Structure formats: C-alpha cells, structure tokens
Amino acid sequence: DTEVTQTPKHLVMGMTNKKSLKCEQHMGHRAMYWYKQKAKKPPELMFVYSYEKLSINESVPSRFSPECPNSSLLNLHLHALQPEDSALYLCASSHSRDTKISSGNTIYFGEGSWLTVV
Amino acid sequence: AQKITQTQPGMFVQEKEAVTLDCTYDTSDQSYGLFWYKQPSSGEMIFLIYQGSYDEQNATEGRYSLNFQKARKSANLVISASQLGDSAMYFCAMREGLIYNFNKFYFGSGTKLNVKP
C-alpha cells in the first residue's frame, strides 16, 4: 500500500469551478511534488516543495496554485481550468537531500487524482 | 538532450518467461540514482527497484533485478518468470545528486509490457 494518500481519486469540474486536490504523507519526507500525466506519456513535473517552501515551479500556469501548509500536506488549488488540463495528477514525496543510502533516495507516489474538466 | 531514454515503446513476453526492458541515461554527476516504476491502468506509480550510482552490486527485489552498467550508462530492468499481472507501463527514472538538482526527477518515455498467457 502506498504511504502517500491523495484525495479525491476522481474529480469532474467545470471551467468556472474552484476545487482542490489534496495529498498527505507520514514518512517524514521534506520534499513533496506535483506531477501531471497525460495518457500514454510520462509524468511531467509541475511543482516541488522542499522544507515547505516552493523550490521548483516548472512554468505552470497560474490557474494551478500549490500550497504546502505543513511538512505532511500538499494541496493543489484549481481555478478556471481548461479541458486540456484534464489528466492524472500525481503527488509524490521523498527526502530532500541525498541520503547516501540507496533506499533513502526513493520517491514515493500516491495513487493519483483523475481530473476531468468539462 | 534526453536524460533518460527508453527505446522500446511496447514489448510482448510469454507468461513465465523473463523479459528485459532497456534504459539508458545521461548525466555528468558522480552521484545519482536510477529507478524503475510500474504503472498499471489504474494510474498508481508503483516503485519497483532502485540503484544508486555508488552501489557496486546490481539491485534485486524479488523477481526484479536491475542490470546496471555504469560505463555504458545503462540500467536495464529484468523481470523473471513474467506473470499476467506484470502487464503495465514501465518507466525508468533518474535523480541527480547535486543539491540544486536533487529534486528534479527525470522520466523516460515508458515501455508498455504485455504478458501473453
């Protein structure tokens, strides 16, 4: 079982709606990630939080707004999305620095949130 | 330049046979990590195996082993005794060791494995 929990698993929203995706982990990781994945493509990095601070924003449109309220939680606020934003959104977590221990550098993913924008 | 290259978009394997999924990578870092993930149609990205650049032994996890050839910059996944449940998309991925780049995680384009009964 994954130790990264994402809710909701499925979300359908209109283009004028405001919704949020939520992610939680209790592995003591200090780096958390949002990825977007379209069908038959690899995941694309959107945001990285390291020690609760936004460290990477891969030029994501402002209609996606991340938030990291504490070291265990990561949210992705959605507003005025377009149909092309429909995708699988994956949250992940990991240690934020090279642990020099093989298993310590693994990134763990949640089950994903399937988003459909209508 | 591509950081991770998977040249096999799709593969077929007979149940109970072994299969090798190819992955090559490109980095100038001395310290890096290589990963394989399995993604079934449900969407979850399942961690399979990890190889650190400083690990001398090839990683193994049950039926999964990673054939790590550092000089050739390849990290192929070997699945022994394939099962029908192994049918999925498989992604090779890498993270580099330098602090400023550590949290950028590169994925290959994936290989769709189909296991035939």
Interface residues (C-beta under 8 A of the other chain):
Chain A: T2 A31 Y33 Q37 K40 K41 P42 P43 L45 V48 S50 S55 I56 L88 L90 A92 S94 S96 R97 D98 K100 S102 S103 N105 T106 I107 Y108 F109 G110 E111 G112 W114
Chain B: S31 G33 F35 Y37 S42 G43 E44 M45 I46 F47 Y50 Q51 G52 Y54 D55 A59 M89 F91 A93 R95 G97 I99 F102 N103 K104 F105 F107 G108 S109 G110
